[in-house]
Amino acid sequence: MVVALEIGLILIALDIFILLKLRPGRNWVRVVLTVLGVLSILSGLSGLTQGFRVGTIFSAISLVMVIAAIVFMYKAPAKAYFSTPTPQY
Protein backbone atom coordinates (compact mmCIF):
# COMPACT_ATOMS: atom_id res chain seq x y z
CA MET A 1 0.00 0.00 0.00
CA VAL A 2 2.86 2.38 0.84
CA VAL A 3 4.61 1.59 -2.44
CA ALA A 4 1.40 2.27 -4.39
CA LEU A 5 1.04 5.61 -2.60
CA GLU A 6 4.64 6.55 -3.39
CA ILE A 7 4.22 5.63 -7.06
CA GLY A 8 0.99 7.63 -7.17
CA LEU A 9 2.70 10.70 -5.71
CA ILE A 10 5.57 10.40 -8.20
CA LEU A 11 3.09 10.16 -11.08
CA ILE A 12 1.18 13.21 -9.82
CA ALA A 13 4.44 15.18 -9.63
CA LEU A 14 5.32 14.05 -13.17
CA ASP A 15 1.87 15.11 -14.40
CA ILE A 16 2.28 18.56 -12.86
CA PHE A 17 5.75 18.92 -14.42
CA ILE A 18 4.43 17.95 -17.86
CA LEU A 19 1.48 20.34 -17.57
CA LEU A 20 3.78 23.20 -16.60
CA LYS A 21 5.93 22.53 -19.66
CA LEU A 22 2.90 22.11 -21.94
CA ARG A 23 1.57 25.60 -21.27
CA PRO A 24 4.53 27.44 -22.84
CA GLY A 25 4.23 25.16 -25.89
CA ARG A 26 7.19 22.81 -25.59
CA ASN A 27 7.04 20.41 -28.54
CA TRP A 28 8.81 17.60 -26.66
CA VAL A 29 5.91 17.55 -24.20
CA ARG A 30 3.50 16.90 -27.07
CA VAL A 31 5.63 13.95 -28.15
CA VAL A 32 5.81 12.59 -24.58
CA LEU A 33 2.03 12.92 -24.20
CA THR A 34 1.55 11.13 -27.52
CA VAL A 35 3.72 8.22 -26.42
CA LEU A 36 1.95 8.02 -23.04
CA GLY A 37 -1.39 8.23 -24.81
CA VAL A 38 -0.53 5.37 -27.16
CA LEU A 39 0.58 3.26 -24.19
CA SER A 40 -2.68 4.11 -22.44
CA ILE A 41 -4.65 3.11 -25.53
CA LEU A 42 -2.84 -0.22 -25.78
CA SER A 43 -3.39 -0.89 -22.10
CA GLY A 44 -7.04 0.08 -22.35
CA LEU A 45 -7.63 -2.10 -25.39
CA SER A 46 -6.20 -5.12 -23.58
CA GLY A 47 -8.54 -4.38 -20.67
CA LEU A 48 -11.56 -4.21 -22.98
CA THR A 49 -10.90 -7.75 -24.23
CA GLN A 50 -11.49 -9.25 -20.77
CA GLY A 51 -15.27 -9.17 -21.04
CA PHE A 52 -18.00 -6.71 -20.16
CA ARG A 53 -17.99 -5.09 -16.74
CA VAL A 54 -19.27 -1.78 -15.44
CA GLY A 55 -15.78 -0.34 -15.72
CA THR A 56 -15.67 -1.30 -19.39
CA ILE A 57 -17.90 1.62 -20.33
CA PHE A 58 -15.67 4.06 -18.46
CA SER A 59 -12.58 2.52 -20.04
CA ALA A 60 -14.08 2.90 -23.51
CA ILE A 61 -14.94 6.55 -22.82
CA SER A 62 -11.43 7.14 -21.53
CA LEU A 63 -9.92 5.58 -24.66
CA VAL A 64 -12.02 7.83 -26.90
CA MET A 65 -10.92 10.87 -24.90
CA VAL A 66 -7.23 9.93 -25.15
CA ILE A 67 -7.54 9.37 -28.90
CA ALA A 68 -9.31 12.73 -29.30
CA ALA A 69 -6.62 14.49 -27.25
CA ILE A 70 -3.86 13.04 -29.44
CA VAL A 71 -5.69 14.05 -32.62
CA PHE A 72 -6.30 17.60 -31.36
CA MET A 73 -2.64 17.99 -30.35
CA TYR A 74 -1.66 17.61 -34.02
CA LYS A 75 -4.36 19.74 -35.67
CA ALA A 76 -3.40 23.08 -37.27
CA PRO A 77 -4.05 25.43 -34.29
CA ALA A 78 -2.07 23.21 -31.93
CA LYS A 79 0.75 22.82 -34.46
CA ALA A 80 1.03 26.60 -34.70
CA TYR A 81 1.07 26.90 -30.92
CA PHE A 82 3.81 24.32 -30.49
CA SER A 83 5.93 25.65 -33.36
CA THR A 84 5.94 29.23 -32.07
CA PRO A 85 9.17 29.89 -30.18
CA THR A 86 8.60 30.83 -26.56
CA PRO A 87 11.01 32.57 -24.21
CA GLN A 88 13.03 30.27 -21.97
CA TYR A 89 12.49 30.82 -18.26
C-alpha atoms as an extended CHARMM CRD file, in Angstrom:
* protein
*
        89  EXT
         1         1  MET       CA              0.0000000000        0.0000000000        0.0000000000  PROA      1               0.0000000000
         2         2  VAL       CA              2.8650000000        2.3830000000        0.8360000000  PROA      2               0.0000000000
         3         3  VAL       CA              4.6130000000        1.5900000000       -2.4420000000  PROA      3               0.0000000000
         4         4  ALA       CA              1.4030000000        2.2720000000       -4.3950000000  PROA      4               0.0000000000
         5         5  LEU       CA              1.0450000000        5.6080000000       -2.5990000000  PROA      5               0.0000000000
         6         6  GLU       CA              4.6450000000        6.5500000000       -3.3940000000  PROA      6               0.0000000000
         7         7  ILE       CA              4.2180000000        5.6330000000       -7.0550000000  PROA      7               0.0000000000
         8         8  GLY       CA              0.9930000000        7.6270000000       -7.1680000000  PROA      8               0.0000000000
         9         9  LEU       CA              2.7040000000       10.7010000000       -5.7130000000  PROA      9               0.0000000000
        10        10  ILE       CA              5.5660000000       10.4030000000       -8.1960000000  PROA      10              0.0000000000
        11        11  LEU       CA              3.0910000000       10.1630000000      -11.0790000000  PROA      11              0.0000000000
        12        12  ILE       CA              1.1830000000       13.2120000000       -9.8210000000  PROA      12              0.0000000000
        13        13  ALA       CA              4.4430000000       15.1850000000       -9.6280000000  PROA      13              0.0000000000
        14        14  LEU       CA              5.3150000000       14.0470000000      -13.1650000000  PROA      14              0.0000000000
        15        15  ASP       CA              1.8700000000       15.1090000000      -14.3960000000  PROA      15              0.0000000000
        16        16  ILE       CA              2.2800000000       18.5590000000      -12.8600000000  PROA      16              0.0000000000
        17        17  PHE       CA              5.7460000000       18.9200000000      -14.4220000000  PROA      17              0.0000000000
        18        18  ILE       CA              4.4250000000       17.9460000000      -17.8560000000  PROA      18              0.0000000000
        19        19  LEU       CA              1.4770000000       20.3370000000      -17.5690000000  PROA      19              0.0000000000
        20        20  LEU       CA              3.7780000000       23.1990000000      -16.5950000000  PROA      20              0.0000000000
        21        21  LYS       CA              5.9290000000       22.5290000000      -19.6590000000  PROA      21              0.0000000000
        22        22  LEU       CA              2.8960000000       22.1070000000      -21.9420000000  PROA      22              0.0000000000
        23        23  ARG       CA              1.5710000000       25.6030000000      -21.2660000000  PROA      23              0.0000000000
        24        24  PRO       CA              4.5340000000       27.4380000000      -22.8440000000  PROA      24              0.0000000000
        25        25  GLY       CA              4.2350000000       25.1580000000      -25.8900000000  PROA      25              0.0000000000
        26        26  ARG       CA              7.1870000000       22.8070000000      -25.5880000000  PROA      26              0.0000000000
        27        27  ASN       CA              7.0430000000       20.4110000000      -28.5350000000  PROA      27              0.0000000000
        28        28  TRP       CA              8.8080000000       17.5950000000      -26.6610000000  PROA      28              0.0000000000
        29        29  VAL       CA              5.9110000000       17.5550000000      -24.2030000000  PROA      29              0.0000000000
        30        30  ARG       CA              3.4990000000       16.9010000000      -27.0680000000  PROA      30              0.0000000000
        31        31  VAL       CA              5.6300000000       13.9530000000      -28.1450000000  PROA      31              0.0000000000
        32        32  VAL       CA              5.8130000000       12.5910000000      -24.5790000000  PROA      32              0.0000000000
        33        33  LEU       CA              2.0300000000       12.9230000000      -24.2040000000  PROA      33              0.0000000000
        34        34  THR       CA              1.5460000000       11.1280000000      -27.5160000000  PROA      34              0.0000000000
        35        35  VAL       CA              3.7220000000        8.2190000000      -26.4150000000  PROA      35              0.0000000000
        36        36  LEU       CA              1.9530000000        8.0190000000      -23.0440000000  PROA      36              0.0000000000
        37        37  GLY       CA             -1.3930000000        8.2340000000      -24.8130000000  PROA      37              0.0000000000
        38        38  VAL       CA             -0.5300000000        5.3690000000      -27.1550000000  PROA      38              0.0000000000
        39        39  LEU       CA              0.5840000000        3.2650000000      -24.1860000000  PROA      39              0.0000000000
        40        40  SER       CA             -2.6800000000        4.1150000000      -22.4360000000  PROA      40              0.0000000000
        41        41  ILE       CA             -4.6480000000        3.1060000000      -25.5330000000  PROA      41              0.0000000000
        42        42  LEU       CA             -2.8370000000       -0.2230000000      -25.7840000000  PROA      42              0.0000000000
        43        43  SER       CA             -3.3870000000       -0.8910000000      -22.0990000000  PROA      43              0.0000000000
        44        44  GLY       CA             -7.0400000000        0.0820000000      -22.3530000000  PROA      44              0.0000000000
        45        45  LEU       CA             -7.6310000000       -2.1020000000      -25.3870000000  PROA      45              0.0000000000
        46        46  SER       CA             -6.2020000000       -5.1180000000      -23.5810000000  PROA      46              0.0000000000
        47        47  GLY       CA             -8.5440000000       -4.3750000000      -20.6660000000  PROA      47              0.0000000000
        48        48  LEU       CA            -11.5550000000       -4.2140000000      -22.9770000000  PROA      48              0.0000000000
        49        49  THR       CA            -10.9030000000       -7.7540000000      -24.2260000000  PROA      49              0.0000000000
        50        50  GLN       CA            -11.4880000000       -9.2520000000      -20.7750000000  PROA      50              0.0000000000
        51        51  GLY       CA            -15.2680000000       -9.1740000000      -21.0410000000  PROA      51              0.0000000000
        52        52  PHE       CA            -17.9960000000       -6.7150000000      -20.1550000000  PROA      52              0.0000000000
        53        53  ARG       CA            -17.9890000000       -5.0940000000      -16.7360000000  PROA      53              0.0000000000
        54        54  VAL       CA            -19.2750000000       -1.7800000000      -15.4420000000  PROA      54              0.0000000000
        55        55  GLY       CA            -15.7810000000       -0.3370000000      -15.7230000000  PROA      55              0.0000000000
        56        56  THR       CA            -15.6690000000       -1.3020000000      -19.3930000000  PROA      56              0.0000000000
        57        57  ILE       CA            -17.9020000000        1.6240000000      -20.3290000000  PROA      57              0.0000000000
        58        58  PHE       CA            -15.6670000000        4.0600000000      -18.4580000000  PROA      58              0.0000000000
        59        59  SER       CA            -12.5760000000        2.5150000000      -20.0440000000  PROA      59              0.0000000000
        60        60  ALA       CA            -14.0790000000        2.9020000000      -23.5070000000  PROA      60              0.0000000000
        61        61  ILE       CA            -14.9430000000        6.5540000000      -22.8230000000  PROA      61              0.0000000000
        62        62  SER       CA            -11.4310000000        7.1370000000      -21.5290000000  PROA      62              0.0000000000
        63        63  LEU       CA             -9.9240000000        5.5800000000      -24.6630000000  PROA      63              0.0000000000
        64        64  VAL       CA            -12.0210000000        7.8260000000      -26.8990000000  PROA      64              0.0000000000
        65        65  MET       CA            -10.9190000000       10.8710000000      -24.9030000000  PROA      65              0.0000000000
        66        66  VAL       CA             -7.2320000000        9.9330000000      -25.1530000000  PROA      66              0.0000000000
        67        67  ILE       CA             -7.5390000000        9.3690000000      -28.8980000000  PROA      67              0.0000000000
        68        68  ALA       CA             -9.3050000000       12.7260000000      -29.3030000000  PROA      68              0.0000000000
        69        69  ALA       CA             -6.6160000000       14.4940000000      -27.2490000000  PROA      69              0.0000000000
        70        70  ILE       CA             -3.8610000000       13.0400000000      -29.4360000000  PROA      70              0.0000000000
        71        71  VAL       CA             -5.6870000000       14.0480000000      -32.6180000000  PROA      71              0.0000000000
        72        72  PHE       CA             -6.2990000000       17.5990000000      -31.3570000000  PROA      72              0.0000000000
        73        73  MET       CA             -2.6370000000       17.9940000000      -30.3510000000  PROA      73              0.0000000000
        74        74  TYR       CA             -1.6610000000       17.6120000000      -34.0190000000  PROA      74              0.0000000000
        75        75  LYS       CA             -4.3630000000       19.7410000000      -35.6690000000  PROA      75              0.0000000000
        76        76  ALA       CA             -3.3960000000       23.0830000000      -37.2670000000  PROA      76              0.0000000000
        77        77  PRO       CA             -4.0490000000       25.4290000000      -34.2900000000  PROA      77              0.0000000000
        78        78  ALA       CA             -2.0670000000       23.2130000000      -31.9300000000  PROA      78              0.0000000000
        79        79  LYS       CA              0.7490000000       22.8200000000      -34.4620000000  PROA      79              0.0000000000
        80        80  ALA       CA              1.0290000000       26.5980000000      -34.6990000000  PROA      80              0.0000000000
        81        81  TYR       CA              1.0660000000       26.8980000000      -30.9170000000  PROA      81              0.0000000000
        82        82  PHE       CA              3.8050000000       24.3150000000      -30.4880000000  PROA      82              0.0000000000
        83        83  SER       CA              5.9260000000       25.6470000000      -33.3600000000  PROA      83              0.0000000000
        84        84  THR       CA              5.9440000000       29.2320000000      -32.0740000000  PROA      84              0.0000000000
        85        85  PRO       CA              9.1680000000       29.8930000000      -30.1750000000  PROA      85              0.0000000000
        86        86  THR       CA              8.6030000000       30.8270000000      -26.5580000000  PROA      86              0.0000000000
        87        87  PRO       CA             11.0050000000       32.5730000000      -24.2050000000  PROA      87              0.0000000000
        88        88  GLN       CA             13.0260000000       30.2700000000      -21.9680000000  PROA      88              0.0000000000
        89        89  TYR       CA             12.4880000000       30.8220000000      -18.2640000000  PROA      89              0.0000000000
